Amino acid sequence: MHTFQTSGTDLLELNPFEKIGKDWMLVTAGDEERVNTMTASWGGMGVMWGKDVVFVGIRQTRYTKEFVDAQGTFSLSFPMESYRKEMKFLGTVSGRDEDKITESGLHVGYEDGIPYIDEANLVLLCRAMSATELSMKDMLDAGIEGQWYADGNLHTLYIAEITKVLVR
């Protein structure tokens, strides 16, 4: 396992559009007995309810969502570009069907009982504060449904407090 140092959100120097949208992240949740992860490129960072937060959308059919809902905590892990192949794999295979983390060659670490991907350079430990199931009736942009939700598989939008930042 790799060594991380604890940092504060005030020391983060990153572009969330680049880090999340282009580089991608791994949303990991579970416990010591069962864990799952998924690749995500939709989300953001900011301040809500007086807390430093992330928001992330997880499709309602994703296996990882079951772990987030059960635990109420999750991590966002940001591996280096050299792990792009593994991240693509984790985004296309379901953990319901196989142990995709082991098959990817990546490893799980734990901090404060929250699983994360050990190959990351940056890990955000998160505690869910809200979960909102998106509905097409709430969409103000008429093009969203046809482009992103034609199959009816909508996201749950989580807003989560960043409880700890781990950096390499």
ZICOR-V804690 format. One record per helix or strand of 3 or more residues. SS is the DSSP state (helix for helix, strand for strand). FROM is the first residue (numbers start at 0). LEN is the number of residues. If there is no record, write none. Layout:
BEGIN
SS:FROM:LEN  SS:FROM:LEN
END
This chain:
BEGIN
strand:4:3  helix:8:3  helix:15:7  strand:24:6  strand:34:6  strand:42:6  strand:50:9  helix:62:9  strand:72:7  helix:80:12  helix:99:5  strand:107:4  strand:113:4  strand:119:14  helix:135:3  helix:142:6  strand:154:13
END
